[in-house]
Amino acid sequence: MANKMRGEATIKVDDRELTLRLDFNTFCDIETSTGLDIQQLGPALSKNPSATVLRALVCACLQHHHPGTTERQAGEILSIVDHEEIGEVLGKLFEAAMPAPDPRNGAPRAETRRGAGKR
């Protein structure tokens, strides 16, 4: 079962349900396979998404619940599923994994501590 708060979503592929997860490890896997860091990934997917990047993203998102899924298998999944559906699912994963800051509170601030040194 997918946990939306943890950056998980489920897609139906033929008669199977597959759970995708977007977390820190997923971002690391994507960076390793594509060379794109977190800041570069969003723009790379929102304009003219590369088929290679999209396949690598889906493959990485499948690893937590479906370990060993290959990029070729991810490509087969992308050939089957509705492209609008997968786009919506990936969008929801990104929203859950990287939520926007609360406009009432602003961006999270780093905690400041007083130094322990001598004066």
Residue pairs with C-beta under 8 A, 6 or more apart in sequence:
1 10
1 19
2 8
2 9
2 10
2 19
2 20
4 92
4 96
5 96
6 21
6 23
6 96
7 21
7 22
7 23
7 93
7 96
7 97
8 19
8 20
8 21
8 22
8 65
8 93
8 96
9 19
9 20
9 89
9 92
9 93
9 96
10 17
10 18
10 19
10 20
11 17
11 18
11 20
11 77
11 81
11 85
11 86
11 89
12 18
13 77
13 80
13 81
14 80
18 62
18 65
18 66
18 77
19 62
19 64
19 65
19 66
20 58
20 61
20 62
20 65
20 89
20 90
20 93
21 61
21 63
21 64
21 65
21 93
22 61
22 90
22 93
22 94
22 96
22 97
23 64
23 97
25 63
25 64
26 60
26 61
26 63
26 64
26 97
27 38
27 41
27 97
29 59
29 60
29 63
30 36
30 41
30 56
30 57
30 60
31 37
31 38
33 56
33 59
33 60
33 71
34 41
34 44
34 52
34 53
34 56
36 44
36 53
38 98
41 53
41 57
42 94
44 50
44 53
45 53
45 54
45 57
45 90
54 78
55 71
55 74
55 75
55 78
56 71
56 74
57 90
58 74
58 77
58 78
58 86
58 90
59 69
59 70
59 71
59 73
59 74
61 90
61 93
62 69
62 74
62 77
63 69
78 86
101 107
101 108
